[in-house]
Amino acid sequence: LAAAWLARRDAPPPERRADAARLMNELMSGKVPVGGPFALTDPQGRRVALADFRGKLVLLYFGYATCPDVCPTDLAIIGQALRDLGASGDEVQPVFVTLDPERDTPAVLREYAAAFHPRFAALTGTEAEIRRVATDFKVFYEKVALPGKTTYLIDHTAYTFLLDRAGRFVSLFPPGTPPERMVTLLREQLAATPAAAAAGNGDQRAASPR
């Protein structure tokens, strides 16, 4: 998947390709930390931290509302997986972080995320805040101008990150992962760490905002 993405005709220029390759290698190597505590802003203007979801699994996705294909597909999969979990789905918190704060206004974010599941937490921030969180999760993204137009797309890696009840990275789902596969892994993780135990024994350093 990484090789195919980097080899596309519309891939970033050499210097940005190097950044993309570095982040991808770090993500796949298993030798460097992935993720970390963060705090961003929801559509109501409230600061929301990863620590606020302590005791729940988190499905974290980075994208943008005008993404033409991969984002809506993956967000729909997350929504379907949560519905398929039934009552257990209440123990999983879906989180959408926009990579396009310029266009994804609070109103856009609120409606966009809710279209996939009513419990989606949609978060934004300054360009610097979003860049830091994305880099912590080894997510590459950049604006790509459309020839002859004033608008742009955002080229980005598209993974769904699974975080445990203490906010620590567990695994990731590649783009287009079937909802049934996601449900299987979520059920395994839910059974592995009961909510009460996680709330009492989680790593506070890993889940609290910096």
C-alpha positions as CSV (number, residue, x, y, z in Angstrom):
1,L,0.0,0.0,0.0
2,A,2.8,2.4,0.9
3,A,4.7,1.7,-2.3
4,A,1.7,2.1,-4.4
5,W,0.8,5.4,-2.8
6,L,4.3,6.9,-3.2
7,A,4.5,5.8,-6.8
8,R,1.3,7.5,-8.0
9,R,1.6,10.0,-10.8
10,D,0.2,12.7,-8.6
11,A,2.5,11.9,-5.7
12,P,4.2,14.7,-3.8
13,P,7.5,16.3,-5.1
14,P,10.7,14.6,-4.0
15,E,11.2,16.5,-0.8
16,R,7.6,15.8,0.3
17,R,7.9,12.2,-0.9
18,A,10.8,11.8,1.5
19,D,8.6,13.1,4.4
20,A,5.8,10.7,3.4
21,A,8.2,7.7,3.2
22,R,9.7,8.6,6.6
23,L,6.4,8.7,8.3
24,M,5.2,5.6,6.6
25,N,8.4,3.7,7.6
26,E,8.1,4.9,11.2
27,L,4.4,3.8,11.3
28,M,5.2,0.3,9.9
29,S,8.4,-0.3,11.7
30,G,7.0,-0.8,15.2
31,K,10.2,0.8,16.6
32,V,8.9,4.3,17.3
33,P,6.0,5.5,19.4
34,V,2.8,6.1,17.4
35,G,0.3,8.7,18.6
36,G,0.2,10.5,21.9
37,P,-2.0,12.8,24.0
38,F,-3.6,15.8,22.2
39,A,-6.3,18.4,22.7
40,L,-8.3,19.9,19.8
41,T,-11.6,21.9,19.4
42,D,-15.0,20.5,18.7
43,P,-17.7,22.3,16.6
44,Q,-19.1,23.9,19.7
45,G,-15.8,25.6,20.5
46,R,-14.9,23.3,23.4
47,R,-11.5,21.8,23.9
48,V,-11.6,18.1,23.7
49,A,-8.6,15.9,24.8
50,L,-7.9,12.3,24.1
51,A,-8.0,11.8,27.9
52,D,-11.7,12.7,27.8
53,F,-12.4,9.3,26.1
54,R,-10.6,7.3,28.9
55,G,-12.3,4.0,29.4
56,K,-13.4,3.6,25.8
57,L,-11.7,2.3,22.7
58,V,-11.1,5.1,20.2
59,L,-11.3,4.8,16.4
60,L,-9.3,7.8,15.1
61,Y,-9.5,9.0,11.5
62,F,-7.8,12.0,9.8
63,G,-9.5,13.4,6.7
64,Y,-11.5,16.3,5.3
65,A,-15.1,16.9,4.4
66,T,-14.7,17.5,0.7
67,C,-12.6,14.3,0.2
68,P,-14.1,12.8,-2.9
69,D,-13.6,9.1,-2.2
70,V,-11.5,7.4,0.5
71,C,-12.7,9.5,3.5
72,P,-16.5,9.0,3.1
73,T,-15.8,5.3,2.4
74,D,-13.8,4.7,5.5
75,L,-16.0,6.8,7.7
76,A,-19.1,4.9,6.5
77,I,-17.2,1.6,7.4
78,I,-16.5,3.0,10.9
79,G,-20.2,3.9,11.3
80,Q,-21.4,0.5,10.1
81,A,-18.9,-1.3,12.4
82,L,-20.3,0.6,15.4
83,R,-23.8,-0.3,14.5
84,D,-22.9,-3.9,14.0
85,L,-21.4,-4.0,17.5
86,G,-24.8,-3.4,19.0
87,A,-24.7,-2.3,22.6
88,S,-20.9,-2.9,22.8
89,G,-20.6,0.0,20.3
90,D,-21.2,2.4,23.2
91,E,-17.7,1.4,24.5
92,V,-16.1,2.7,21.3
93,Q,-15.6,6.4,20.5
94,P,-15.2,7.4,16.9
95,V,-13.1,10.5,16.4
96,F,-12.7,12.5,13.1
97,V,-9.8,15.0,12.9
98,T,-10.0,17.4,9.9
99,L,-6.9,18.0,7.9
100,D,-8.6,21.0,6.3
101,P,-9.4,23.5,9.0
102,E,-9.6,26.3,6.4
103,R,-12.8,24.9,4.8
104,D,-14.1,22.5,7.5
105,T,-15.9,25.1,9.6
106,P,-17.7,24.1,12.8
107,A,-21.0,23.8,11.0
108,V,-19.5,21.7,8.2
109,L,-17.7,19.4,10.6
110,R,-20.8,18.9,12.8
111,E,-23.0,17.8,9.9
112,Y,-20.3,15.8,8.1
113,A,-19.3,13.6,11.0
114,A,-22.9,13.1,12.2
115,A,-23.9,11.8,8.7
116,F,-21.7,8.7,9.4
117,H,-22.6,8.1,13.0
118,P,-24.3,10.3,15.6
119,R,-21.5,9.7,18.2
120,F,-18.7,10.9,16.0
121,A,-16.5,13.5,17.7
122,A,-15.4,15.9,15.1
123,L,-12.3,17.9,15.9
124,T,-10.3,20.8,14.4
125,G,-7.6,23.3,15.5
126,T,-5.0,25.6,14.2
127,E,-2.8,24.4,11.3
128,A,0.0,23.9,13.8
129,E,-2.1,21.9,16.2
130,I,-3.4,19.6,13.5
131,R,0.1,19.2,12.0
132,R,1.5,18.1,15.3
133,V,-1.2,15.6,16.0
134,A,-1.0,14.2,12.5
135,T,2.7,13.9,12.7
136,D,2.5,12.1,16.1
137,F,0.3,9.5,14.4
138,K,2.6,9.4,11.3
139,V,0.0,10.8,9.0
140,F,1.3,12.5,5.9
141,Y,-0.9,15.2,4.2
142,E,-0.5,18.2,2.0
143,K,-2.7,20.5,-0.2
144,V,-2.7,19.6,-3.9
145,A,-3.8,22.4,-6.3
146,L,-6.2,21.5,-9.1
147,P,-4.9,22.7,-12.5
148,G,-7.0,25.6,-13.8
149,K,-9.0,25.8,-10.6
150,T,-8.9,27.9,-7.4
151,T,-9.8,24.9,-5.2
152,Y,-7.6,22.1,-3.9
153,L,-7.6,18.5,-2.7
154,I,-5.7,17.2,0.3
155,D,-3.4,14.3,-0.4
156,H,-3.2,12.2,2.7
157,T,-2.5,8.7,4.1
158,A,-5.8,7.2,5.2
159,Y,-5.7,4.8,8.1
160,T,-8.2,4.2,10.9
161,F,-6.2,4.1,14.2
162,L,-7.4,1.9,17.0
163,L,-6.5,3.2,20.5
164,D,-7.0,1.3,23.7
165,R,-9.0,2.4,26.7
166,A,-6.0,4.5,28.0
167,G,-5.5,6.2,24.6
168,R,-2.5,4.2,23.5
169,F,-2.0,3.0,19.9
170,V,-3.0,-0.6,19.4
171,S,-3.3,-1.2,15.7
172,L,-4.5,0.4,12.4
173,F,-7.0,-0.5,9.7
174,P,-6.0,0.1,6.1
175,P,-8.3,2.0,3.8
176,G,-11.3,-0.1,2.8
177,T,-11.1,-2.6,5.7
178,P,-14.4,-4.5,5.7
179,P,-16.6,-3.6,8.7
180,E,-16.8,-7.2,9.7
181,R,-13.1,-7.3,10.1
182,M,-13.1,-4.2,12.1
183,V,-15.9,-5.6,14.3
184,T,-13.9,-8.8,15.0
185,L,-10.8,-6.9,16.2
186,L,-12.9,-4.4,18.2
187,R,-14.6,-7.3,20.0
188,E,-11.3,-8.9,20.8
189,Q,-10.0,-5.6,22.3
190,L,-13.2,-4.9,24.2
191,A,-12.9,-8.4,25.8
192,A,-9.2,-8.0,26.6
193,T,-9.6,-4.9,28.7
194,P,-12.8,-4.4,30.6
195,A,-13.8,-0.7,31.0
196,A,-13.6,-0.7,34.8
197,A,-10.1,-2.0,34.8
198,A,-9.0,0.4,32.2
199,A,-10.4,3.4,34.0
200,G,-8.5,2.4,37.2
201,N,-5.2,1.2,35.7
202,G,-4.6,3.3,32.5
203,D,-1.4,5.1,31.8
204,Q,-2.2,8.7,32.7
205,R,0.8,10.1,30.9
206,A,-0.2,8.4,27.7
207,A,-3.7,9.8,27.7
208,S,-3.5,13.3,29.2
209,P,-3.0,16.4,27.0
210,R,0.4,17.9,26.7
